[in-house]
Amino acid sequence: MLTTTSHPSFGAERSGPYARDMLSRDPDADADYGLVSAPPLPPSITCLFGSVKHGGRFSVPVQLQLKAAFGELKLDLREALFPDKHIYVVAESLCAAVEVLLPEGVTVVDHGTSLFASHKVSQSGEEHGPVIYLDGWSVCSDVKFISA
């Protein structure tokens, strides 16, 4: 176990409310990372005149809103956990690029509307895999929900 006295560089100069907790942690306490739950993805992701990218291992909420205007929004769900079988996604974009990378086995049911926009849904659905219900609109945008 690491303590403030076990190493000469740790001493009085390490202070603050979290210093003691961080230095006295047992490194074997979190050894089994497979049982640690994934942090939740925010229920709403917005991009305005910029670029937003989310990826990694996280839990997908039952309802998810993606909003982009004059920017780029990328969401990588290949490592995500789907605690619920049915996910409802509302994607709204104006002069933007929205790209969602899906894991194998996800089915997308598309009810979106597009005007002067490119809308692409490519999937490899399985009978027992998660189902994403896609709704929303896109104007002068490029929207992609594709299996990677």
C-alpha atoms as a printed R data frame, in Angstrom:
    type eleno elety resid chain resno       x       y       z
1   ATOM     1    CA   MET     A     1   0.000   0.000   0.000
2   ATOM     2    CA   LEU     A     2   1.277   3.468  -0.916
3   ATOM     3    CA   THR     A     3   1.352   5.992   1.897
4   ATOM     4    CA   THR     A     4   2.795   9.462   2.307
5   ATOM     5    CA   THR     A     5   5.774   8.085   4.237
6   ATOM     6    CA   SER     A     6   6.715   5.221   1.912
7   ATOM     7    CA   HIS     A     7   8.486   7.418  -0.636
8   ATOM     8    CA   PRO     A     8  10.732  10.446   0.015
9   ATOM     9    CA   SER     A     9   9.128  12.581  -2.705
10  ATOM    10    CA   PHE     A    10   5.753  12.339  -0.965
11  ATOM    11    CA   GLY     A    11   5.695  14.679   1.949
12  ATOM    12    CA   ALA     A    12   4.266  17.874   3.283
13  ATOM    13    CA   GLU     A    13   4.281  19.507  -0.156
14  ATOM    14    CA   ARG     A    14   1.417  17.159  -1.151
15  ATOM    15    CA   SER     A    15  -1.641  18.708   0.392
16  ATOM    16    CA   GLY     A    16  -5.280  19.301  -0.328
17  ATOM    17    CA   PRO     A    17  -8.528  17.453   0.300
18  ATOM    18    CA   TYR     A    18  -7.768  14.617  -2.167
19  ATOM    19    CA   ALA     A    19  -4.038  14.123  -1.618
20  ATOM    20    CA   ARG     A    20  -4.421  11.753   1.311
21  ATOM    21    CA   ASP     A    21  -7.110   9.650  -0.448
22  ATOM    22    CA   MET     A    22  -5.050   9.308  -3.608
23  ATOM    23    CA   LEU     A    23  -1.845   8.382  -1.806
24  ATOM    24    CA   SER     A    24  -3.375   5.880   0.607
25  ATOM    25    CA   ARG     A    25  -5.387   3.909  -1.974
26  ATOM    26    CA   ASP     A    26  -4.898   0.192  -2.205
27  ATOM    27    CA   PRO     A    27  -3.896  -0.538  -5.837
28  ATOM    28    CA   ASP     A    28  -5.359  -4.054  -5.637
29  ATOM    29    CA   ALA     A    29  -8.820  -2.763  -4.707
30  ATOM    30    CA   ASP     A    30  -9.744  -2.051  -8.343
31  ATOM    31    CA   ALA     A    31  -7.892  -4.992  -9.885
32  ATOM    32    CA   ASP     A    32 -11.002  -6.521 -11.482
33  ATOM    33    CA   TYR     A    33 -11.898  -3.837 -14.041
34  ATOM    34    CA   GLY     A    34 -14.406  -6.108 -15.816
35  ATOM    35    CA   LEU     A    35 -16.940  -5.693 -12.998
36  ATOM    36    CA   VAL     A    36 -16.720  -1.902 -12.889
37  ATOM    37    CA   SER     A    37 -19.765  -0.375 -14.576
38  ATOM    38    CA   ALA     A    38 -19.256   2.076 -17.400
39  ATOM    39    CA   PRO     A    39 -19.970   5.782 -16.853
40  ATOM    40    CA   PRO     A    40 -23.199   6.991 -18.485
41  ATOM    41    CA   LEU     A    41 -23.197   8.954 -21.717
42  ATOM    42    CA   PRO     A    42 -24.932  12.334 -21.301
43  ATOM    43    CA   PRO     A    43 -28.571  12.197 -22.494
44  ATOM    44    CA   SER     A    44 -27.977  15.207 -24.747
45  ATOM    45    CA   ILE     A    45 -24.909  16.058 -26.847
46  ATOM    46    CA   THR     A    46 -24.784  19.438 -28.583
47  ATOM    47    CA   CYS     A    47 -22.268  20.838 -31.047
48  ATOM    48    CA   LEU     A    48 -22.457  24.440 -32.220
49  ATOM    49    CA   PHE     A    49 -19.739  25.870 -34.516
50  ATOM    50    CA   GLY     A    50 -17.209  23.272 -33.432
51  ATOM    51    CA   SER     A    51 -16.327  19.623 -33.136
52  ATOM    52    CA   VAL     A    52 -17.529  17.147 -30.509
53  ATOM    53    CA   LYS     A    53 -16.238  13.566 -30.342
54  ATOM    54    CA   HIS     A    54 -17.275  10.871 -27.864
55  ATOM    55    CA   GLY     A    55 -15.840   7.377 -27.813
56  ATOM    56    CA   GLY     A    56 -14.817   4.618 -25.479
57  ATOM    57    CA   ARG     A    57 -16.666   2.480 -22.990
58  ATOM    58    CA   PHE     A    58 -19.794   4.077 -21.576
59  ATOM    59    CA   SER     A    59 -23.424   3.224 -20.941
60  ATOM    60    CA   VAL     A    60 -25.939   4.449 -23.540
61  ATOM    61    CA   PRO     A    61 -29.086   6.084 -22.080
62  ATOM    62    CA   VAL     A    62 -32.559   4.981 -23.188
63  ATOM    63    CA   GLN     A    63 -33.182   8.404 -24.766
64  ATOM    64    CA   LEU     A    64 -30.384  10.299 -26.492
65  ATOM    65    CA   GLN     A    65 -30.492  13.678 -28.239
66  ATOM    66    CA   LEU     A    66 -27.827  14.654 -30.764
67  ATOM    67    CA   LYS     A    67 -27.881  18.294 -31.891
68  ATOM    68    CA   ALA     A    68 -25.371  19.848 -34.292
69  ATOM    69    CA   ALA     A    69 -25.279  23.168 -36.103
70  ATOM    70    CA   PHE     A    70 -22.393  24.321 -38.294
71  ATOM    71    CA   GLY     A    71 -20.076  21.727 -36.794
72  ATOM    72    CA   GLU     A    72 -19.096  18.068 -36.542
73  ATOM    73    CA   LEU     A    73 -20.476  15.561 -34.026
74  ATOM    74    CA   LYS     A    74 -18.928  12.074 -33.890
75  ATOM    75    CA   LEU     A    75 -20.175   9.371 -31.543
76  ATOM    76    CA   ASP     A    76 -18.389   6.019 -31.410
77  ATOM    77    CA   LEU     A    77 -20.654   3.357 -29.869
78  ATOM    78    CA   ARG     A    78 -18.480   0.359 -30.796
79  ATOM    79    CA   GLU     A    79 -17.343  -0.176 -27.183
80  ATOM    80    CA   ALA     A    80 -20.516   1.142 -25.554
81  ATOM    81    CA   LEU     A    81 -22.769  -0.861 -23.272
82  ATOM    82    CA   PHE     A    82 -26.488  -1.032 -24.084
83  ATOM    83    CA   PRO     A    83 -28.281  -1.709 -20.769
84  ATOM    84    CA   ASP     A    84 -31.659  -1.523 -22.551
85  ATOM    85    CA   LYS     A    85 -32.589  -3.302 -25.767
86  ATOM    86    CA   HIS     A    86 -34.499  -0.305 -27.208
87  ATOM    87    CA   ILE     A    87 -32.759   3.079 -27.542
88  ATOM    88    CA   TYR     A    88 -34.499   6.220 -28.854
89  ATOM    89    CA   VAL     A    89 -32.212   8.711 -30.610
90  ATOM    90    CA   VAL     A    90 -33.297  12.133 -31.852
91  ATOM    91    CA   ALA     A    91 -30.721  13.630 -34.242
92  ATOM    92    CA   GLU     A    92 -31.174  17.243 -35.322
93  ATOM    93    CA   SER     A    93 -28.622  18.919 -37.572
94  ATOM    94    CA   LEU     A    94 -28.310  22.159 -39.514
95  ATOM    95    CA   CYS     A    95 -25.338  22.551 -41.870
96  ATOM    96    CA   ALA     A    96 -23.426  19.949 -39.883
97  ATOM    97    CA   ALA     A    97 -21.908  16.462 -40.019
98  ATOM    98    CA   VAL     A    98 -23.219  13.812 -37.618
99  ATOM    99    CA   GLU     A    99 -21.545  10.395 -37.600
100 ATOM   100    CA   VAL     A   100 -22.445   7.528 -35.259
101 ATOM   101    CA   LEU     A   101 -20.354   4.341 -35.412
102 ATOM   102    CA   LEU     A   102 -22.391   1.309 -34.368
103 ATOM   103    CA   PRO     A   103 -21.192  -2.036 -33.009
104 ATOM   104    CA   GLU     A   104 -21.994  -5.258 -34.821
105 ATOM   105    CA   GLY     A   105 -25.513  -6.559 -34.218
106 ATOM   106    CA   VAL     A   106 -27.310  -3.228 -33.749
107 ATOM   107    CA   THR     A   107 -30.501  -2.606 -35.746
108 ATOM   108    CA   VAL     A   108 -31.511   0.953 -36.696
109 ATOM   109    CA   VAL     A   109 -35.141   1.857 -37.409
110 ATOM   110    CA   ASP     A   110 -34.956   5.197 -39.241
111 ATOM   111    CA   HIS     A   111 -37.813   7.722 -39.089
112 ATOM   112    CA   GLY     A   112 -35.682  10.816 -39.761
113 ATOM   113    CA   THR     A   113 -36.445  13.616 -42.208
114 ATOM   114    CA   SER     A   114 -33.836  15.300 -44.378
115 ATOM   115    CA   LEU     A   115 -33.902  18.353 -46.620
116 ATOM   116    CA   PHE     A   116 -30.904  19.072 -48.862
117 ATOM   117    CA   ALA     A   117 -29.031  16.543 -46.747
118 ATOM   118    CA   SER     A   118 -27.223  13.236 -47.035
119 ATOM   119    CA   HIS     A   119 -28.701  10.575 -44.763
120 ATOM   120    CA   LYS     A   120 -27.044   7.149 -44.560
121 ATOM   121    CA   VAL     A   121 -27.950   4.194 -42.333
122 ATOM   122    CA   SER     A   122 -25.799   1.076 -42.674
123 ATOM   123    CA   GLN     A   123 -26.184  -1.730 -40.163
124 ATOM   124    CA   SER     A   124 -25.706  -5.392 -39.447
125 ATOM   125    CA   GLY     A   125 -28.657  -6.132 -37.204
126 ATOM   126    CA   GLU     A   126 -29.218  -9.304 -35.235
127 ATOM   127    CA   GLU     A   127 -32.489 -10.634 -33.879
128 ATOM   128    CA   HIS     A   128 -31.496 -10.290 -30.225
129 ATOM   129    CA   GLY     A   129 -29.259  -7.229 -30.536
130 ATOM   130    CA   PRO     A   130 -30.054  -3.655 -29.471
131 ATOM   131    CA   VAL     A   131 -32.529  -1.634 -31.558
132 ATOM   132    CA   ILE     A   132 -31.997   2.096 -32.125
133 ATOM   133    CA   TYR     A   133 -35.085   4.078 -33.143
134 ATOM   134    CA   LEU     A   134 -33.783   7.113 -35.030
135 ATOM   135    CA   ASP     A   135 -35.916  10.227 -35.366
136 ATOM   136    CA   GLY     A   136 -35.216  13.881 -36.072
137 ATOM   137    CA   TRP     A   137 -34.363  16.130 -38.986
138 ATOM   138    CA   SER     A   138 -31.377  17.329 -40.973
139 ATOM   139    CA   VAL     A   139 -31.032  20.352 -43.248
140 ATOM   140    CA   CYS     A   140 -27.946  20.836 -45.443
141 ATOM   141    CA   SER     A   141 -26.167  18.179 -43.401
142 ATOM   142    CA   ASP     A   142 -24.436  14.814 -43.616
143 ATOM   143    CA   VAL     A   143 -25.907  12.254 -41.200
144 ATOM   144    CA   LYS     A   144 -24.444   8.729 -40.941
145 ATOM   145    CA   PHE     A   145 -25.345   5.807 -38.667
146 ATOM   146    CA   ILE     A   146 -23.005   3.051 -39.800
147 ATOM   147    CA   SER     A   147 -21.692  -0.273 -38.533
148 ATOM   148    CA   ALA     A   148 -17.939  -0.188 -38.263
